[in-house]
Amino acid sequence: NVDDAYRSKQKGELVGHDDRDSVADGLKTLLGSNTWPVVRDLVDEIITVDESEIKNATALIWGRMKLCIEPSAGVGVACVLSEAFRAKY
């Protein structure tokens, strides 16, 4: 749901995000004039994950490591566990 960086990369220009709710609300920030050129020029690919993958990853960290993390921090774990990431890397 918080995929403005992905959509910007796909479109080749900076786009805003919509106001959909997300469990990863900590990621509801916009790319700006300093960050967009870095993403545009240096990031090869952005992999997105859905809400259920974020929730599952956050629960996995709690269950295995007994660490309470903000769901936004679970996005990286969800990405690594995703089929898209595993198929490519």
Residue pairs with C-beta under 8 A, 6 or more apart in sequence:
1 20
1 21
1 22
1 24
1 51
2 17
2 20
2 22
2 24
2 25
2 27
2 28
3 17
3 48
4 15
4 16
4 17
4 30
4 31
5 31
5 39
5 46
6 46
6 48
7 15
8 14
8 15
8 31
8 36
8 39
8 40
9 39
9 40
9 43
9 45
9 46
12 40
14 31
14 36
16 30
17 28
17 30
22 28
22 51
22 54
23 51
23 54
23 55
23 58
23 71
24 51
24 54
24 71
24 72
24 74
24 75
25 71
25 72
26 70
26 71
26 72
26 73
27 72
27 75
31 39
39 46
47 79
47 82
47 84
47 85
49 57
49 75
49 78
49 79
49 82
53 78
53 81
53 82
54 71
54 74
54 75
54 78
55 71
55 74
56 78
56 81
57 74
57 75
57 77
57 78
57 81
58 69
58 71
58 73
58 74
58 77
60 77
60 81
61 67
61 69
61 73
61 74
61 77
62 68
62 69
79 85
80 86
